[in-house]
């Protein structure tokens, strides 16, 4: 899972600029989805 956000540089679109971290809720939802997909986490317990 990726936790950081990167955007194309305004000066050179071939390069990336650090844009900060992803929101906690977004990371949590991705983690929950991945665990449910692997049947590691029951839908009601996460």
Residue pairs with C-beta under 8 A, 6 or more apart in sequence:
1 27
1 30
1 31
1 34
2 22
3 21
3 22
3 27
4 18
4 19
4 20
4 21
4 22
5 18
5 19
5 20
5 21
5 22
6 16
6 17
6 18
6 19
7 16
7 17
7 19
8 14
8 15
8 16
8 17
9 15
9 16
9 17
10 17
32 41
32 46
35 41
35 46
36 42
36 43
36 46
